[in-house]
Amino acid sequence: MTDKLNQSLTEALWKIYNRPDSPEPWAMGGNLPWDDPDFSKRMLREHLDESHGAATRVTKERLMQIDWMWKKLGLQPGARLLDVTCGPGLYAVEFARRGCEITGIDFGPASIAYAQNLARSEGVANRCTFVQQDVRHMDYGNANFDAATFIYGQLAVFKREEARALLAQIASALKPGGKLCVELLNQNRVDKKHNTWWFTDNKGLWGNRPFLHLGERFWNEEEKISIERFHLIHLETGKLDQITLCDQTYVVETMVSMMKQAGFAAVEVYPAWDNLPLYDAEEWIVYVASKTC
Ligand SMILES: C[S@@+](CC[C@H](N)C(=O)[O-])C[C@H]1O[C@@H](n2cnc3c(N)ncnc32)[C@H](O)[C@@H]1O
């Protein structure tokens, strides 16, 4: 081992040793580096991997959800649908195949490129617009969407005030009576035990060279936030990456009231994905909110 590598590894270990006991929520961004080009390419592999549903649910489950949302959102061919944090467009393109006019927003470059190609290869590119953009900075102009989806828990990766602003922004992009489907973790089911784990690998989300992943999970009882902190030591360079992932949880009453304040008149609540047979259905609550007419 060279002196330089030795020194970098030692510094990384001391930095981990000297970490704050309990991470400040959102202090280090609070989200995965989805918009980093290399991370986005690696994440795309996970989205498309049919052996697990961690990034995007597997096709069989996705199609059940799409059938469900089709009914609950009152979609029909020609409906204008906004997919917020659309990822690689696996939901959006299926909605377009069924006749919807889609706008998908996501800031993952590899995901947006994949969604655009998928729309072309499915022959629905004329009904799909995919925009690479941070959803917090999206301007929908005079959009008049019939419906919107915000699924797989992504509203929770934003601070409460950002979540409020996002709900209001989506409400204003919908036509009167338009519907929004939001999927959020069930606060009662979130793991609140302090937990640590580690593994080594040379493939997957954290890169294709040998690394050591040290993970910690915390529950911030005051703010009701689940926080995961990852320390990644790249063993060939000694480089340390530290990532903190925050999930703001909500009780149902709070989320319903936030939706009403954002401009939605009525909110239907479906625990456990309305009992759809998804592998993790119990973990989730789905909200279908209708904008004031
Ligand atoms: C778990 S994936 C789900 C993607 C898609 N909804 C699905 O189920 O296939 C979360 C997505 O949220 C996107 N995302 C997270 N924060 C975002 C932000 N601030 N602006 C835009 N996209 C964001 C990520 O890039 C990623 O594609």
The ligand as an SDF file (V2000), in Angstrom:
LIG
                    3D

 27 29  0  0  0  0  0  0  0  0999 V2000
  -37.3880    5.5990   -6.1590 C   0  0  0  0  0  0  0  0  0  0  0  0
  -37.1900    6.4340   -7.6870 S   0  0  0  0  0  0  0  0  0  0  0  0
  -38.8170    6.2510   -8.3340 C   0  0  0  0  0  0  0  0  0  0  0  0
  -38.9370    6.5920   -9.8060 C   0  0  0  0  0  0  0  0  0  0  0  0
  -40.3220    6.2940  -10.4120 C   0  0  0  0  0  0  0  0  0  0  0  0
  -41.3740    7.0470   -9.7760 N   0  0  0  0  0  0  0  0  0  0  0  0
  -40.5970    4.8210  -10.3250 C   0  0  0  0  0  0  0  0  0  0  0  0
  -41.3050    4.3770   -9.4120 O   0  0  0  0  0  0  0  0  0  0  0  0
  -40.0730    4.1280  -11.2030 O   0  0  0  0  0  0  0  0  0  0  0  0
  -37.1470    8.1310   -7.1950 C   0  0  0  0  0  0  0  0  0  0  0  0
  -36.9230    9.1240   -8.3260 C   0  0  0  0  0  0  0  0  0  0  0  0
  -37.0540   10.4430   -7.7980 O   0  0  0  0  0  0  0  0  0  0  0  0
  -36.1600   11.2820   -8.5020 C   0  0  0  0  0  0  0  0  0  0  0  0
  -35.9310   12.4780   -7.7100 N   0  0  0  0  0  0  0  0  0  0  0  0
  -35.5840   12.5470   -6.3930 C   0  0  0  0  0  0  0  0  0  0  0  0
  -35.4730   13.8430   -6.0280 N   0  0  0  0  0  0  0  0  0  0  0  0
  -35.7600   14.6030   -7.1250 C   0  0  0  0  0  0  0  0  0  0  0  0
  -35.8070   16.0030   -7.3820 C   0  0  0  0  0  0  0  0  0  0  0  0
  -35.5350   16.8930   -6.4290 N   0  0  0  0  0  0  0  0  0  0  0  0
  -36.1500   16.4210   -8.6160 N   0  0  0  0  0  0  0  0  0  0  0  0
  -36.4050   15.5270   -9.5950 C   0  0  0  0  0  0  0  0  0  0  0  0
  -36.3670   14.1860   -9.4310 N   0  0  0  0  0  0  0  0  0  0  0  0
  -36.0470   13.7330   -8.1990 C   0  0  0  0  0  0  0  0  0  0  0  0
  -34.9280   10.4110   -8.6800 C   0  0  0  0  0  0  0  0  0  0  0  0
  -34.0920   10.8920   -9.7060 O   0  0  0  0  0  0  0  0  0  0  0  0
  -35.5620    9.0570   -8.9750 C   0  0  0  0  0  0  0  0  0  0  0  0
  -35.7070    8.8400  -10.3510 O   0  0  0  0  0  0  0  0  0  0  0  0
  1  2  1  0
  2  3  1  0
  2 10  1  0
  3  4  1  0
  4  5  1  0
  5  6  1  0
  5  7  1  0
  7  8  2  0
  7  9  1  0
 10 11  1  0
 11 12  1  0
 11 26  1  0
 12 13  1  0
 13 14  1  0
 13 24  1  0
 14 15  1  0
 14 23  1  0
 15 16  2  0
 16 17  1  0
 17 18  1  0
 17 23  2  0
 18 19  1  0
 18 20  2  0
 20 21  1  0
 21 22  2  0
 22 23  1  0
 24 25  1  0
 24 26  1  0
 26 27  1  0
M  CHG  2   2   1   9  -1
M  END
$$$$
